[in-house]
Amino acid sequence: MKPAAAPSHNGLPALSPGMMEPHKTAAVASRECHESVTNDIDTVIFPPTCAPVPLAPESVPMSLAPADRSPAVAAPTFTLLDRDHSILSFNERVLDWAHRPEVPLIERLRYLCIVSSNLDEFFEVRAAPHLIAGSAGDRKGVYTVESFERLAEAAHKLVARQYALYNDELMPTFATHGIHIISHGERNPAQRKWVGEYFEREVRPLLIPVGLDPAHPFPQVANKSLNFIVRLGGKDAFGRENPIQIVKVPRVLPRLIKMPAKVSDGKTLFVALSSVVRAHLASMFPGREVGDFSQFRVTRHSDLAVDEEDVKNLRTALRQGLQHRHYGQAVRLEVSASCAESLASFLLAQFNLPLQSLYRVHGPVNLARLTQLADLLEEPQLRFPPYPASYPVTLSPAQSFFERLQRGDVLIHQPFESFEGVLAFLREAVLDPHVLAIKQTIYRTGTDSELMDLLREAVRRGKEVTVVVELKARFDEEANINWAEMLESIGAQVVYGVVGLKTHAKMLLVTRREGKQMRRYGHLSTGNYNPRTARLYTDISHLTADPLLTADMEAVFVHMASQSRLPRLNRMWLAPFDLHKNITAQIDALGMAAAAGHPTRIVAKMNALTDEEIIASLIRAGQKGVKIDLIVRGACTLPAQVPGLTDNIRVRSVIGRFLEHSRVFYFRNGEDESLYLSSADWMNRNMMRRIELAWPVTDAALRQRLIDECLVAYLHDGRDAWDLGADGIYTRVDHDTHPGEDGVARAIEAHGAQSALMNRYASRGHLRDASSN
């Protein structure tokens, strides 16, 4: 397929100095840009700041057998990088934003909290197999003593960096702005009096210390909850010594409390809940002497595992599982740095954890809860300037979506363009009396969702509403169960996808009567139907009336609801059926074309790359001459730029103000190019254990827009990008990525793709608003 001419972008700011001139055709522009991006970067990098990603100790060298199965000499082998270390390396890159002095102070704190939240999930989901192997002394297999020890070492280093940043940089900088979290020792008498009154009024009524004795064993401690362990002297009311007491602090209490102006001395003062409890421990044990004590927090394995083949009602089974999630296997113990060895050892024994699972921290045991500080502060100068997403520039609020889509497809690039465009499409469908049916997949929508309210209204108006709810969306199970029960109760058809597979595809299909015909209108997305995360994640929404594409959507919905055999699809690739096979076939075909002397190119953007077969195909194609750029935000186990193995493959991670989330796959063979959007990362779980979609963008102008904004801009990012080296180290790019390019000054300020896109869409919105006045 040869692309048509791209639309002119005259009057709009260039996305980056390397963007194509507007008078060039899409084919010429795409060819020139994509041929240059592999060769025009004279890399100048900072010294390494991210730890190397080790080779996976459990990986077996994989043979790169030729795709055509023809006789050949022995193929080279490669060893994957370690996935879990790659995840930690990603969090190192996120933490870099918290170190940057040019980032507003509150936002630096938010990045620190994001890393803490990410680490919580990492331990909840990824740590248990390593811990079990380490405790069992396993020396062979996927998880071993060595894998546990190396992972624990890397995690300890990352946590140490977090607290050093918190104590040595962030809190002192907050103090220069008159913002303090003050400890008991720093409070004056008036402040101590106020804290004491707060404790008596709000905290003490909710605390019940538990003394440990044969009648009172160690209490159940919930996942990630705040607790105190206290050693007491003297005897209890019955003359017994029972020295150890546990105090569980309820989750309902705020972790930070803002002090009133009357005791703040003109400053903005906060007290931590842990400090409030600590200051009043003695008053909770009258007649006893408080000795050693420490706050502590335990992280538990929290990945729900339900055998769908063995349950009669998946929703009921998951709801029961949620009740036990907070009390799964302990995998990490956090205590205060000053915690006595005897208390730490006692806690480790109670939770059956080795010493490597103990984390002594210099500060609050839950940095993630410091997001409350960011939320409570009112200083706008310490935040990112607000970014008001523009209404989708190719849409008009006054125009019918159905009329607009009859003229051609629409792309919405979130969050630079507002998710309101998607809500407006559904809103019109709900209110339109000619719309007869609405079908939608639900993965993550949040607990308060206008979208779900619209579906409820559609049912009330008598439309046929079918919702495929993925109950197993990790950590959103409860919200999704509640939505499913609500929709079922009012008459919507709710299905839970295919047994054994997680429904991760994002689709909304509207069927409308137009005269004597039925016409379908669809929305496909790389992201979720969640208005909140749509402001924070980069994603692509694709609205279409293409009869072939919407027929594919209808077939997939019928398949998920009825479990019937899937017909041959027109344009979509669907996991677990042909998505994996088609991706590897595309890569292998380009490898054969490159071997035959044809110019070839692969540029793919995703969140993670860990599928071994796809990696093998990429390496094989690169060795045959295909130029490959992979923009992978998080975990990547492909070893890039290894001499003699992956010379033609570059891996880049971009970490910005927004979370990179869009999946875009570009393939070119000579003059023929294709581009697919997808809900799937290149991971085995996405390809084999999920319902996932990839679909082509066939409109040449829209395809070129995606190439410009989702691929080229990120390959030329000179500020927020990190390149993966042959040594497994990510190094941050901070330089002009277009040296010597025609028409471009040699000295250019390093730019970030996201900031350039923000400027582009802000300007587009201003131009549209001006033209409408």
Buried (B, 14 or more C-beta within 10 A) or exposed (E): EEBBBBEEBEEBBBBBBBBBEBEBBBBBBBBEBBBBBBEBBEEEBEEEBBBBBBBBEBBEEBEBEBBEEEEEEEBBEBBBBBBBBBBBBBBBBBBBBBBEEEBBBBBBBBBBBBBBBBBBBBBBBBBBBBBBBBBEEBEEEEBBBBBBBBBBEBBBEBBBBBBEBBEEBBBEBBEEBEBBBBEBEEBEEEBEEBBBEBBEEBBBEEBEBBBBEEEEEBBEBBBBBBBBBBBBEEEBEEEEEBBBBBBBBEEEBEBBBBBEEEBBEEEBBBBBBBBBBBBBBBEBBEEBEBEBBBBBBBBBBBEBEBEBEEBEEBBEBBBEBBEEBBBBBBBBBBBBEEBBEEBBEBBBEBBEBEEBBBBBBBBBBBBBBBBBBBEBBEBEEBBEEEBEBBBBBBBEEEEEBBEBBEEBBBBBBBBBBBBBBBBBBBBBBBEBEEBBBBBBBBBBBBEEBBBBEBBBBBBEEEBBBBBBBBBBBBBBBBBBBEBBEBBBEEEBBBBBBBEEBBBBBBBBBBBBBEEEEEBBBBBBBBBBBBBBBBBEBBBBBBBBBBEEBBBBBBBBBBBBBEEEEBEEBBBBBBBBBBBBBBBBEBBBBBBBBBBEEBBBBBBBBBBBBBBBBBBBBBBBBBBBBBBBBBBBBBBBBBBBBBEEBBEBBBBBBBBBBBBBBBBBBBBBBEEEBBBBBBBBBBBEBBBBBBBBBBBBBBBBBBBBBBBBBBBBBBBBBBBBBBBBBEEBBBBBBBBBBBBEBEEBEEEBEBBBBBBBBBBBBBBBBEEBEEEEE
